[in-house]
């Protein structure tokens, strides 16, 4: 088992950059590693949100946020097999 460097969603603050394994909403079998910015939630000033692909996403307690692209790739490889940046 590979140990990856995840970030507790409760420890993020606006301005942080994280990496996530993002499931394509149009093609459920496709997942990619993508950078995301932590921003203030647009509807709840007491919460943070992920800003990915020009869209806000609520951060859930079970979301996996990674501090580096390398950590995200290690987790991806453990879950899905070898990451291929050109697989989509």
PDB file of N, CA, C and O in Angstrom:
ATOM      1  N   UNK A   1       0.838  -1.182   0.000  1.00  0.00           N
ATOM      2  CA  UNK A   1       0.000   0.000   0.000  1.00  0.00           C
ATOM      3  C   UNK A   1       0.883   1.246   0.000  1.00  0.00           C
ATOM      4  O   UNK A   1       1.836   1.339   0.773  1.00  0.00           O
ATOM      5  N   UNK A   2       0.568   2.178  -0.850  1.00  0.00           N
ATOM      6  CA  UNK A   2       1.319   3.427  -0.955  1.00  0.00           C
ATOM      7  C   UNK A   2       0.663   4.463  -0.049  1.00  0.00           C
ATOM      8  O   UNK A   2      -0.558   4.618  -0.051  1.00  0.00           O
ATOM      9  N   UNK A   3       1.473   5.160   0.714  1.00  0.00           N
ATOM     10  CA  UNK A   3       0.951   6.242   1.548  1.00  0.00           C
ATOM     11  C   UNK A   3       1.077   7.530   0.754  1.00  0.00           C
ATOM     12  O   UNK A   3       2.158   7.871   0.273  1.00  0.00           O
ATOM     13  N   UNK A   4      -0.026   8.240   0.620  1.00  0.00           N
ATOM     14  CA  UNK A   4      -0.014   9.481  -0.143  1.00  0.00           C
ATOM     15  C   UNK A   4      -0.275  10.650   0.793  1.00  0.00           C
ATOM     16  O   UNK A   4      -0.841  10.486   1.874  1.00  0.00           O
ATOM     17  N   UNK A   5       0.138  11.806   0.369  1.00  0.00           N
ATOM     18  CA  UNK A   5       0.039  13.016   1.160  1.00  0.00           C
ATOM     19  C   UNK A   5      -1.296  13.702   0.898  1.00  0.00           C
ATOM     20  O   UNK A   5      -1.412  14.519  -0.016  1.00  0.00           O
ATOM     21  N   UNK A   6      -2.308  13.367   1.706  1.00  0.00           N
ATOM     22  CA  UNK A   6      -3.620  13.996   1.544  1.00  0.00           C
ATOM     23  C   UNK A   6      -3.759  15.144   2.535  1.00  0.00           C
ATOM     24  O   UNK A   6      -3.035  15.233   3.526  1.00  0.00           O
ATOM     25  N   UNK A   7      -4.696  16.003   2.239  1.00  0.00           N
ATOM     26  CA  UNK A   7      -4.994  17.156   3.084  1.00  0.00           C
ATOM     27  C   UNK A   7      -6.384  16.960   3.661  1.00  0.00           C
ATOM     28  O   UNK A   7      -7.317  16.620   2.934  1.00  0.00           O
ATOM     29  N   UNK A   8      -6.527  17.170   4.950  1.00  0.00           N
ATOM     30  CA  UNK A   8      -7.843  17.101   5.577  1.00  0.00           C
ATOM     31  C   UNK A   8      -8.669  18.275   5.059  1.00  0.00           C
ATOM     32  O   UNK A   8      -8.226  19.420   5.151  1.00  0.00           O
ATOM     33  N   UNK A   9      -9.857  18.016   4.518  1.00  0.00           N
ATOM     34  CA  UNK A   9     -10.689  19.117   3.998  1.00  0.00           C
ATOM     35  C   UNK A   9     -10.961  20.210   5.032  1.00  0.00           C
ATOM     36  O   UNK A   9     -11.263  21.343   4.657  1.00  0.00           O
ATOM     37  N   UNK A  10     -10.862  19.895   6.311  1.00  0.00           N
ATOM     38  CA  UNK A  10     -11.094  20.901   7.358  1.00  0.00           C
ATOM     39  C   UNK A  10      -9.902  21.838   7.508  1.00  0.00           C
ATOM     40  O   UNK A  10     -10.015  22.882   8.151  1.00  0.00           O
ATOM     41  N   UNK A  11      -8.754  21.478   6.921  1.00  0.00           N
ATOM     42  CA  UNK A  11      -7.533  22.265   7.087  1.00  0.00           C
ATOM     43  C   UNK A  11      -7.236  23.201   5.919  1.00  0.00           C
ATOM     44  O   UNK A  11      -6.192  23.853   5.907  1.00  0.00           O
ATOM     45  N   UNK A  12      -8.131  23.278   4.940  1.00  0.00           N
ATOM     46  CA  UNK A  12      -7.873  24.137   3.780  1.00  0.00           C
ATOM     47  C   UNK A  12      -8.383  25.548   4.037  1.00  0.00           C
ATOM     48  O   UNK A  12      -9.270  25.776   4.859  1.00  0.00           O
ATOM     49  N   UNK A  13      -7.792  26.483   3.306  1.00  0.00           N
ATOM     50  CA  UNK A  13      -8.239  27.872   3.408  1.00  0.00           C
ATOM     51  C   UNK A  13      -8.192  28.510   2.017  1.00  0.00           C
ATOM     52  O   UNK A  13      -7.420  28.071   1.165  1.00  0.00           O
ATOM     53  N   UNK A  14      -8.999  29.531   1.782  1.00  0.00           N
ATOM     54  CA  UNK A  14      -9.005  30.183   0.474  1.00  0.00           C
ATOM     55  C   UNK A  14      -7.582  30.576   0.052  1.00  0.00           C
ATOM     56  O   UNK A  14      -6.798  31.104   0.841  1.00  0.00           O
ATOM     57  N   UNK A  15      -7.287  30.302  -1.207  1.00  0.00           N
ATOM     58  CA  UNK A  15      -5.981  30.595  -1.763  1.00  0.00           C
ATOM     59  C   UNK A  15      -5.094  29.367  -1.881  1.00  0.00           C
ATOM     60  O   UNK A  15      -4.115  29.386  -2.627  1.00  0.00           O
ATOM     61  N   UNK A  16      -5.419  28.291  -1.153  1.00  0.00           N
ATOM     62  CA  UNK A  16      -4.637  27.054  -1.251  1.00  0.00           C
ATOM     63  C   UNK A  16      -4.847  26.415  -2.616  1.00  0.00           C
ATOM     64  O   UNK A  16      -5.946  26.465  -3.169  1.00  0.00           O
ATOM     65  N   UNK A  17      -3.794  25.814  -3.154  1.00  0.00           N
ATOM     66  CA  UNK A  17      -3.929  25.002  -4.365  1.00  0.00           C
ATOM     67  C   UNK A  17      -3.809  23.549  -3.948  1.00  0.00           C
ATOM     68  O   UNK A  17      -2.911  23.179  -3.193  1.00  0.00           O
ATOM     69  N   UNK A  18      -4.715  22.737  -4.443  1.00  0.00           N
ATOM     70  CA  UNK A  18      -4.707  21.303  -4.169  1.00  0.00           C
ATOM     71  C   UNK A  18      -4.841  20.563  -5.490  1.00  0.00           C
ATOM     72  O   UNK A  18      -5.096  21.168  -6.532  1.00  0.00           O
ATOM     73  N   UNK A  19      -4.670  19.271  -5.436  1.00  0.00           N
ATOM     74  CA  UNK A  19      -4.880  18.419  -6.608  1.00  0.00           C
ATOM     75  C   UNK A  19      -5.952  17.406  -6.245  1.00  0.00           C
ATOM     76  O   UNK A  19      -5.994  16.920  -5.115  1.00  0.00           O
ATOM     77  N   UNK A  20      -6.814  17.090  -7.192  1.00  0.00           N
ATOM     78  CA  UNK A  20      -7.895  16.143  -6.959  1.00  0.00           C
ATOM     79  C   UNK A  20      -7.969  15.151  -8.110  1.00  0.00           C
ATOM     80  O   UNK A  20      -7.510  15.422  -9.220  1.00  0.00           O
ATOM     81  N   UNK A  21      -8.553  14.000  -7.820  1.00  0.00           N
ATOM     82  CA  UNK A  21      -8.897  13.053  -8.880  1.00  0.00           C
ATOM     83  C   UNK A  21     -10.337  13.392  -9.239  1.00  0.00           C
ATOM     84  O   UNK A  21     -11.260  13.154  -8.461  1.00  0.00           O
ATOM     85  N   UNK A  22     -10.508  13.942 -10.411  1.00  0.00           N
ATOM     86  CA  UNK A  22     -11.795  14.500 -10.835  1.00  0.00           C
ATOM     87  C   UNK A  22     -12.473  13.547 -11.802  1.00  0.00           C
ATOM     88  O   UNK A  22     -11.911  13.203 -12.843  1.00  0.00           O
ATOM     89  N   UNK A  23     -13.667  13.125 -11.462  1.00  0.00           N
ATOM     90  CA  UNK A  23     -14.444  12.255 -12.345  1.00  0.00           C
ATOM     91  C   UNK A  23     -15.182  13.114 -13.358  1.00  0.00           C
ATOM     92  O   UNK A  23     -15.914  14.034 -12.990  1.00  0.00           O
ATOM     93  N   UNK A  24     -14.988  12.812 -14.618  1.00  0.00           N
ATOM     94  CA  UNK A  24     -15.633  13.560 -15.685  1.00  0.00           C
ATOM     95  C   UNK A  24     -17.146  13.348 -15.588  1.00  0.00           C
ATOM     96  O   UNK A  24     -17.613  12.213 -15.680  1.00  0.00           O
ATOM     97  N   UNK A  25     -17.920  14.429 -15.404  1.00  0.00           N
ATOM     98  CA  UNK A  25     -19.371  14.272 -15.264  1.00  0.00           C
ATOM     99  C   UNK A  25     -20.063  13.792 -16.544  1.00  0.00           C
ATOM    100  O   UNK A  25     -21.179  13.274 -16.489  1.00  0.00           O
ATOM    101  N   UNK A  26     -19.408  13.962 -17.684  1.00  0.00           N
ATOM    102  CA  UNK A  26     -19.996  13.560 -18.961  1.00  0.00           C
ATOM    103  C   UNK A  26     -19.605  12.144 -19.364  1.00  0.00           C
ATOM    104  O   UNK A  26     -20.285  11.508 -20.170  1.00  0.00           O
ATOM    105  N   UNK A  27     -18.510  11.657 -18.801  1.00  0.00           N
ATOM    106  CA  UNK A  27     -18.022  10.308 -19.088  1.00  0.00           C
ATOM    107  C   UNK A  27     -17.606   9.679 -17.761  1.00  0.00           C
ATOM    108  O   UNK A  27     -16.442   9.773 -17.374  1.00  0.00           O
ATOM    109  N   UNK A  28     -18.536   9.043 -17.066  1.00  0.00           N
ATOM    110  CA  UNK A  28     -18.281   8.557 -15.708  1.00  0.00           C
ATOM    111  C   UNK A  28     -17.096   7.608 -15.554  1.00  0.00           C
ATOM    112  O   UNK A  28     -16.570   7.461 -14.450  1.00  0.00           O
ATOM    113  N   UNK A  29     -16.671   6.970 -16.625  1.00  0.00           N
ATOM    114  CA  UNK A  29     -15.555   6.033 -16.516  1.00  0.00           C
ATOM    115  C   UNK A  29     -14.201   6.727 -16.676  1.00  0.00           C
ATOM    116  O   UNK A  29     -13.163   6.068 -16.624  1.00  0.00           O
ATOM    117  N   UNK A  30     -14.201   8.048 -16.869  1.00  0.00           N
ATOM    118  CA  UNK A  30     -12.961   8.787 -17.060  1.00  0.00           C
ATOM    119  C   UNK A  30     -12.690   9.660 -15.835  1.00  0.00           C
ATOM    120  O   UNK A  30     -13.531  10.462 -15.430  1.00  0.00           O
ATOM    121  N   UNK A  31     -11.506   9.490 -15.258  1.00  0.00           N
ATOM    122  CA  UNK A  31     -11.060  10.305 -14.135  1.00  0.00           C
ATOM    123  C   UNK A  31      -9.708  10.901 -14.478  1.00  0.00           C
ATOM    124  O   UNK A  31      -8.876  10.250 -15.110  1.00  0.00           O
ATOM    125  N   UNK A  32      -9.493  12.131 -14.064  1.00  0.00           N
ATOM    126  CA  UNK A  32      -8.241  12.819 -14.328  1.00  0.00           C
ATOM    127  C   UNK A  32      -7.737  13.481 -13.061  1.00  0.00           C
ATOM    128  O   UNK A  32      -8.513  13.756 -12.146  1.00  0.00           O
ATOM    129  N   UNK A  33      -6.457  13.734 -13.009  1.00  0.00           N
ATOM    130  CA  UNK A  33      -5.881  14.512 -11.926  1.00  0.00           C
ATOM    131  C   UNK A  33      -5.871  15.957 -12.392  1.00  0.00           C
ATOM    132  O   UNK A  33      -5.392  16.267 -13.483  1.00  0.00           O
ATOM    133  N   UNK A  34      -6.400  16.830 -11.561  1.00  0.00           N
ATOM    134  CA  UNK A  34      -6.474  18.224 -11.948  1.00  0.00           C
ATOM    135  C   UNK A  34      -6.188  19.122 -10.745  1.00  0.00           C
ATOM    136  O   UNK A  34      -6.547  18.782  -9.617  1.00  0.00           O
ATOM    137  N   UNK A  35      -5.544  20.267 -10.982  1.00  0.00           N
ATOM    138  CA  UNK A  35      -5.363  21.214  -9.889  1.00  0.00           C
ATOM    139  C   UNK A  35      -6.680  21.916  -9.594  1.00  0.00           C
ATOM    140  O   UNK A  35      -7.518  22.088 -10.479  1.00  0.00           O
ATOM    141  N   UNK A  36      -6.849  22.311  -8.362  1.00  0.00           N
ATOM    142  CA  UNK A  36      -8.049  23.048  -7.961  1.00  0.00           C
ATOM    143  C   UNK A  36      -7.637  24.122  -6.967  1.00  0.00           C
ATOM    144  O   UNK A  36      -6.671  23.951  -6.222  1.00  0.00           O
ATOM    145  N   UNK A  37      -8.354  25.203  -6.957  1.00  0.00           N
ATOM    146  CA  UNK A  37      -8.095  26.268  -5.992  1.00  0.00           C
ATOM    147  C   UNK A  37      -9.159  26.216  -4.905  1.00  0.00           C
ATOM    148  O   UNK A  37     -10.337  25.975  -5.171  1.00  0.00           O
ATOM    149  N   UNK A  38      -8.719  26.445  -3.682  1.00  0.00           N
ATOM    150  CA  UNK A  38      -9.660  26.564  -2.575  1.00  0.00           C
ATOM    151  C   UNK A  38     -10.120  28.011  -2.542  1.00  0.00           C
ATOM    152  O   UNK A  38      -9.301  28.930  -2.501  1.00  0.00           O
ATOM    153  N   UNK A  39     -11.436  28.211  -2.558  1.00  0.00           N
ATOM    154  CA  UNK A  39     -12.019  29.554  -2.544  1.00  0.00           C
ATOM    155  C   UNK A  39     -13.118  29.609  -1.491  1.00  0.00           C
ATOM    156  O   UNK A  39     -13.562  28.575  -0.991  1.00  0.00           O
ATOM    157  N   UNK A  40     -13.550  30.808  -1.160  1.00  0.00           N
ATOM    158  CA  UNK A  40     -14.696  30.962  -0.263  1.00  0.00           C
ATOM    159  C   UNK A  40     -15.936  30.459  -0.985  1.00  0.00           C
ATOM    160  O   UNK A  40     -16.152  30.783  -2.153  1.00  0.00           O
ATOM    161  N   UNK A  41     -16.744  29.674  -0.301  1.00  0.00           N
ATOM    162  CA  UNK A  41     -17.971  29.151  -0.898  1.00  0.00           C
ATOM    163  C   UNK A  41     -18.864  30.328  -1.296  1.00  0.00           C
ATOM    164  O   UNK A  41     -19.094  31.223  -0.482  1.00  0.00           O
ATOM    165  N   UNK A  42     -19.371  30.344  -2.533  1.00  0.00           N
ATOM    166  CA  UNK A  42     -20.143  31.504  -3.001  1.00  0.00           C
ATOM    167  C   UNK A  42     -21.474  31.711  -2.272  1.00  0.00           C
ATOM    168  O   UNK A  42     -22.012  32.818  -2.283  1.00  0.00           O
ATOM    169  N   UNK A  43     -22.009  30.670  -1.643  1.00  0.00           N
ATOM    170  CA  UNK A  43     -23.305  30.808  -0.965  1.00  0.00           C
ATOM    171  C   UNK A  43     -23.201  30.720   0.555  1.00  0.00           C
ATOM    172  O   UNK A  43     -24.170  31.011   1.257  1.00  0.00           O
ATOM    173  N   UNK A  44     -22.043  30.323   1.072  1.00  0.00           N
ATOM    174  CA  UNK A  44     -21.860  30.183   2.512  1.00  0.00           C
ATOM    175  C   UNK A  44     -20.480  30.716   2.880  1.00  0.00           C
ATOM    176  O   UNK A  44     -19.484  30.009   2.725  1.00  0.00           O
ATOM    177  N   UNK A  45     -20.409  31.962   3.367  1.00  0.00           N
ATOM    178  CA  UNK A  45     -19.109  32.579   3.650  1.00  0.00           C
ATOM    179  C   UNK A  45     -18.308  31.877   4.748  1.00  0.00           C
ATOM    180  O   UNK A  45     -17.128  32.174   4.932  1.00  0.00           O
ATOM    181  N   UNK A  46     -18.924  30.962   5.471  1.00  0.00           N
ATOM    182  CA  UNK A  46     -18.221  30.232   6.525  1.00  0.00           C
ATOM    183  C   UNK A  46     -17.628  28.910   6.034  1.00  0.00           C
ATOM    184  O   UNK A  46     -17.053  28.158   6.822  1.00  0.00           O
ATOM    185  N   UNK A  47     -17.762  28.626   4.745  1.00  0.00           N
ATOM    186  CA  UNK A  47     -17.248  27.368   4.177  1.00  0.00           C
ATOM    187  C   UNK A  47     -16.312  27.653   3.017  1.00  0.00           C
ATOM    188  O   UNK A  47     -16.337  28.727   2.415  1.00  0.00           O
ATOM    189  N   UNK A  48     -15.495  26.669   2.724  1.00  0.00           N
ATOM    190  CA  UNK A  48     -14.615  26.748   1.556  1.00  0.00           C
ATOM    191  C   UNK A  48     -15.203  25.871   0.455  1.00  0.00           C
ATOM    192  O   UNK A  48     -16.036  25.002   0.713  1.00  0.00           O
ATOM    193  N   UNK A  49     -14.757  26.111  -0.770  1.00  0.00           N
ATOM    194  CA  UNK A  49     -15.204  25.320  -1.916  1.00  0.00           C
ATOM    195  C   UNK A  49     -14.001  25.073  -2.825  1.00  0.00           C
ATOM    196  O   UNK A  49     -12.996  25.781  -2.754  1.00  0.00           O
ATOM    197  N   UNK A  50     -14.122  24.063  -3.673  1.00  0.00           N
ATOM    198  CA  UNK A  50     -13.132  23.817  -4.719  1.00  0.00           C
ATOM    199  C   UNK A  50     -13.567  24.563  -5.969  1.00  0.00           C
ATOM    200  O   UNK A  50     -14.749  24.564  -6.313  1.00  0.00           O
ATOM    201  N   UNK A  51     -12.641  25.185  -6.635  1.00  0.00           N
ATOM    202  CA  UNK A  51     -12.922  25.825  -7.913  1.00  0.00           C
ATOM    203  C   UNK A  51     -12.156  25.048  -8.971  1.00  0.00           C
ATOM    204  O   UNK A  51     -10.932  25.139  -9.065  1.00  0.00           O
ATOM    205  N   UNK A  52     -12.907  24.274  -9.776  1.00  0.00           N
ATOM    206  CA  UNK A  52     -12.334  23.405 -10.794  1.00  0.00           C
ATOM    207  C   UNK A  52     -13.060  23.654 -12.108  1.00  0.00           C
ATOM    208  O   UNK A  52     -14.290  23.681 -12.145  1.00  0.00           O
ATOM    209  N   UNK A  53     -12.314  23.833 -13.173  1.00  0.00           N
ATOM    210  CA  UNK A  53     -12.910  24.010 -14.508  1.00  0.00           C
ATOM    211  C   UNK A  53     -14.008  25.069 -14.498  1.00  0.00           C
ATOM    212  O   UNK A  53     -15.091  24.863 -15.046  1.00  0.00           O
ATOM    213  N   UNK A  54     -13.714  26.209 -13.865  1.00  0.00           N
ATOM    214  CA  UNK A  54     -14.640  27.350 -13.820  1.00  0.00           C
ATOM    215  C   UNK A  54     -15.944  27.042 -13.086  1.00  0.00           C
ATOM    216  O   UNK A  54     -16.959  27.695 -13.328  1.00  0.00           O
ATOM    217  N   UNK A  55     -15.924  26.053 -12.195  1.00  0.00           N
ATOM    218  CA  UNK A  55     -17.118  25.646 -11.451  1.00  0.00           C
ATOM    219  C   UNK A  55     -16.770  25.478  -9.981  1.00  0.00           C
ATOM    220  O   UNK A  55     -15.688  25.005  -9.634  1.00  0.00           O
ATOM    221  N   UNK A  56     -17.712  25.876  -9.117  1.00  0.00           N
ATOM    222  CA  UNK A  56     -17.555  25.689  -7.678  1.00  0.00           C
ATOM    223  C   UNK A  56     -18.066  24.305  -7.284  1.00  0.00           C
ATOM    224  O   UNK A  56     -19.100  23.853  -7.775  1.00  0.00           O
ATOM    225  N   UNK A  57     -17.333  23.642  -6.398  1.00  0.00           N
ATOM    226  CA  UNK A  57     -17.730  22.334  -5.879  1.00  0.00           C
ATOM    227  C   UNK A  57     -17.649  22.380  -4.358  1.00  0.00           C
ATOM    228  O   UNK A  57     -16.626  22.775  -3.800  1.00  0.00           O
ATOM    229  N   UNK A  58     -18.710  21.984  -3.697  1.00  0.00           N
ATOM    230  CA  UNK A  58     -18.694  21.911  -2.246  1.00  0.00           C
ATOM    231  C   UNK A  58     -17.683  20.860  -1.809  1.00  0.00           C
ATOM    232  O   UNK A  58     -17.614  19.778  -2.392  1.00  0.00           O
ATOM    233  N   UNK A  59     -16.905  21.176  -0.789  1.00  0.00           N
ATOM    234  CA  UNK A  59     -15.928  20.221  -0.260  1.00  0.00           C
ATOM    235  C   UNK A  59     -16.628  19.360   0.778  1.00  0.00           C
ATOM    236  O   UNK A  59     -17.197  19.865   1.747  1.00  0.00           O
ATOM    237  N   UNK A  60     -16.577  18.061   0.559  1.00  0.00           N
ATOM    238  CA  UNK A  60     -17.171  17.100   1.495  1.00  0.00           C
ATOM    239  C   UNK A  60     -16.069  16.501   2.368  1.00  0.00           C
ATOM    240  O   UNK A  60     -14.900  16.494   1.981  1.00  0.00           O
ATOM    241  N   UNK A  61     -16.443  16.002   3.541  1.00  0.00           N
ATOM    242  CA  UNK A  61     -15.469  15.431   4.470  1.00  0.00           C
ATOM    243  C   UNK A  61     -14.700  14.252   3.879  1.00  0.00           C
ATOM    244  O   UNK A  61     -13.554  14.007   4.256  1.00  0.00           O
ATOM    245  N   UNK A  62     -15.322  13.524   2.957  1.00  0.00           N
ATOM    246  CA  UNK A  62     -14.642  12.349   2.396  1.00  0.00           C
ATOM    247  C   UNK A  62     -13.936  12.631   1.064  1.00  0.00           C
ATOM    248  O   UNK A  62     -13.464  11.701   0.411  1.00  0.00           O
ATOM    249  N   UNK A  63     -13.859  13.906   0.654  1.00  0.00           N
ATOM    250  CA  UNK A  63     -13.115  14.247  -0.553  1.00  0.00           C
ATOM    251  C   UNK A  63     -11.627  14.044  -0.309  1.00  0.00           C
ATOM    252  O   UNK A  63     -11.119  14.351   0.769  1.00  0.00           O
ATOM    253  N   UNK A  64     -10.939  13.530  -1.307  1.00  0.00           N
ATOM    254  CA  UNK A  64      -9.493  13.348  -1.214  1.00  0.00           C
ATOM    255  C   UNK A  64      -8.814  14.535  -1.887  1.00  0.00           C
ATOM    256  O   UNK A  64      -8.887  14.702  -3.105  1.00  0.00           O
ATOM    257  N   UNK A  65      -8.164  15.340  -1.086  1.00  0.00           N
ATOM    258  CA  UNK A  65      -7.417  16.494  -1.572  1.00  0.00           C
ATOM    259  C   UNK A  65      -5.937  16.184  -1.387  1.00  0.00           C
ATOM    260  O   UNK A  65      -5.522  15.708  -0.331  1.00  0.00           O
ATOM    261  N   UNK A  66      -5.153  16.453  -2.412  1.00  0.00           N
ATOM    262  CA  UNK A  66      -3.732  16.117  -2.368  1.00  0.00           C
ATOM    263  C   UNK A  66      -2.900  17.389  -2.425  1.00  0.00           C
ATOM    264  O   UNK A  66      -3.264  18.361  -3.087  1.00  0.00           O
ATOM    265  N   UNK A  67      -1.782  17.362  -1.722  1.00  0.00           N
ATOM    266  CA  UNK A  67      -0.912  18.535  -1.665  1.00  0.00           C
ATOM    267  C   UNK A  67      -0.016  18.660  -2.893  1.00  0.00           C
ATOM    268  O   UNK A  67       0.550  19.723  -3.147  1.00  0.00           O
ATOM    269  N   UNK A  68       0.108  17.584  -3.646  1.00  0.00           N
ATOM    270  CA  UNK A  68       0.954  17.632  -4.848  1.00  0.00           C
ATOM    271  C   UNK A  68       0.372  16.737  -5.930  1.00  0.00           C
ATOM    272  O   UNK A  68      -0.407  15.825  -5.657  1.00  0.00           O
ATOM    273  N   UNK A  69       0.767  17.018  -7.156  1.00  0.00           N
ATOM    274  CA  UNK A  69       0.329  16.187  -8.278  1.00  0.00           C
ATOM    275  C   UNK A  69       0.885  14.771  -8.138  1.00  0.00           C
ATOM    276  O   UNK A  69       0.223  13.799  -8.502  1.00  0.00           O
ATOM    277  N   UNK A  70       2.108  14.661  -7.608  1.00  0.00           N
ATOM    278  CA  UNK A  70       2.732  13.350  -7.426  1.00  0.00           C
ATOM    279  C   UNK A  70       1.925  12.487  -6.455  1.00  0.00           C
ATOM    280  O   UNK A  70       1.745  11.292  -6.689  1.00  0.00           O
ATOM    281  N   UNK A  71       1.442  13.088  -5.369  1.00  0.00           N
ATOM    282  CA  UNK A  71       0.618  12.342  -4.406  1.00  0.00           C
ATOM    283  C   UNK A  71      -0.693  11.906  -5.040  1.00  0.00           C
ATOM    284  O   UNK A  71      -1.156  10.789  -4.807  1.00  0.00           O
ATOM    285  N   UNK A  72      -1.291  12.777  -5.837  1.00  0.00           N
ATOM    286  CA  UNK A  72      -2.535  12.431  -6.521  1.00  0.00           C
ATOM    287  C   UNK A  72      -2.304  11.287  -7.502  1.00  0.00           C
ATOM    288  O   UNK A  72      -3.132  10.383  -7.608  1.00  0.00           O
ATOM    289  N   UNK A  73      -1.178  11.321  -8.223  1.00  0.00           N
ATOM    290  CA  UNK A  73      -0.861  10.244  -9.169  1.00  0.00           C
ATOM    291  C   UNK A  73      -0.645   8.919  -8.442  1.00  0.00           C
ATOM    292  O   UNK A  73      -1.078   7.871  -8.921  1.00  0.00           O
ATOM    293  N   UNK A  74       0.022   8.962  -7.285  1.00  0.00           N
ATOM    294  CA  UNK A  74       0.244   7.730  -6.517  1.00  0.00           C
ATOM    295  C   UNK A  74      -1.091   7.139  -6.087  1.00  0.00           C
ATOM    296  O   UNK A  74      -1.276   5.924  -6.168  1.00  0.00           O
ATOM    297  N   UNK A  75      -2.024   7.968  -5.632  1.00  0.00           N
ATOM    298  CA  UNK A  75      -3.341   7.478  -5.226  1.00  0.00           C
ATOM    299  C   UNK A  75      -4.099   6.948  -6.437  1.00  0.00           C
ATOM    300  O   UNK A  75      -4.729   5.893  -6.358  1.00  0.00           O
ATOM    301  N   UNK A  76      -4.045   7.667  -7.553  1.00  0.00           N
ATOM    302  CA  UNK A  76      -4.714   7.230  -8.778  1.00  0.00           C
ATOM    303  C   UNK A  76      -4.198   5.859  -9.193  1.00  0.00           C
ATOM    304  O   UNK A  76      -4.980   4.961  -9.506  1.00  0.00           O
ATOM    305  N   UNK A  77      -2.872   5.701  -9.193  1.00  0.00           N
ATOM    306  CA  UNK A  77      -2.261   4.438  -9.593  1.00  0.00           C
ATOM    307  C   UNK A  77      -2.704   3.297  -8.682  1.00  0.00           C
ATOM    308  O   UNK A  77      -2.912   2.175  -9.143  1.00  0.00           O
ATOM    309  N   UNK A  78      -2.845   3.583  -7.399  1.00  0.00           N
ATOM    310  CA  UNK A  78      -3.272   2.550  -6.455  1.00  0.00           C
ATOM    311  C   UNK A  78      -4.733   2.156  -6.685  1.00  0.00           C
ATOM    312  O   UNK A  78      -5.097   0.990  -6.532  1.00  0.00           O
ATOM    313  N   UNK A  79      -5.556   3.118  -7.046  1.00  0.00           N
ATOM    314  CA  UNK A  79      -6.992   2.866  -7.215  1.00  0.00           C
ATOM    315  C   UNK A  79      -7.322   2.330  -8.610  1.00  0.00           C
ATOM    316  O   UNK A  79      -8.044   1.342  -8.744  1.00  0.00           O
ATOM    317  N   UNK A  80      -6.792   2.985  -9.648  1.00  0.00           N
ATOM    318  CA  UNK A  80      -7.205   2.702 -11.025  1.00  0.00           C
ATOM    319  C   UNK A  80      -6.147   2.024 -11.887  1.00  0.00           C
ATOM    320  O   UNK A  80      -6.473   1.545 -12.974  1.00  0.00           O
ATOM    321  N   UNK A  81      -4.915   1.965 -11.452  1.00  0.00           N
ATOM    322  CA  UNK A  81      -3.831   1.483 -12.305  1.00  0.00           C
ATOM    323  C   UNK A  81      -3.032   2.663 -12.817  1.00  0.00           C
ATOM    324  O   UNK A  81      -3.287   3.805 -12.432  1.00  0.00           O
ATOM    325  N   UNK A  82      -2.090   2.403 -13.664  1.00  0.00           N
ATOM    326  CA  UNK A  82      -1.154   3.439 -14.122  1.00  0.00           C
ATOM    327  C   UNK A  82      -1.871   4.639 -14.734  1.00  0.00           C
ATOM    328  O   UNK A  82      -2.708   4.485 -15.624  1.00  0.00           O
ATOM    329  N   UNK A  83      -1.533   5.840 -14.246  1.00  0.00           N
ATOM    330  CA  UNK A  83      -2.119   7.086 -14.744  1.00  0.00           C
ATOM    331  C   UNK A  83      -1.540   7.429 -16.092  1.00  0.00           C
ATOM    332  O   UNK A  83      -0.321   7.424 -16.260  1.00  0.00           O
ATOM    333  N   UNK A  84      -2.383   7.725 -17.054  1.00  0.00           N
ATOM    334  CA  UNK A  84      -1.981   8.132 -18.385  1.00  0.00           C
ATOM    335  C   UNK A  84      -2.599   9.496 -18.650  1.00  0.00           C
ATOM    336  O   UNK A  84      -3.815   9.605 -18.808  1.00  0.00           O
ATOM    337  N   UNK A  85      -1.791  10.519 -18.699  1.00  0.00           N
ATOM    338  CA  UNK A  85      -2.293  11.885 -18.880  1.00  0.00           C
ATOM    339  C   UNK A  85      -3.047  12.074 -20.193  1.00  0.00           C
ATOM    340  O   UNK A  85      -3.774  13.056 -20.349  1.00  0.00           O
ATOM    341  N   UNK A  86      -2.888  11.160 -21.127  1.00  0.00           N
ATOM    342  CA  UNK A  86      -3.518  11.299 -22.445  1.00  0.00           C
ATOM    343  C   UNK A  86      -4.609  10.267 -22.688  1.00  0.00           C
ATOM    344  O   UNK A  86      -4.921   9.945 -23.834  1.00  0.00           O
ATOM    345  N   UNK A  87      -5.186   9.751 -21.611  1.00  0.00           N
ATOM    346  CA  UNK A  87      -6.160   8.662 -21.781  1.00  0.00           C
ATOM    347  C   UNK A  87      -7.577   9.121 -22.075  1.00  0.00           C
ATOM    348  O   UNK A  87      -8.432   8.280 -22.354  1.00  0.00           O
ATOM    349  N   UNK A  88      -7.857  10.378 -22.028  1.00  0.00           N
ATOM    350  CA  UNK A  88      -9.229  10.830 -22.266  1.00  0.00           C
ATOM    351  C   UNK A  88      -9.463  11.274 -23.666  1.00  0.00           C
ATOM    352  O   UNK A  88     -10.573  11.680 -24.008  1.00  0.00           O
TER     353      UNK A  88
END
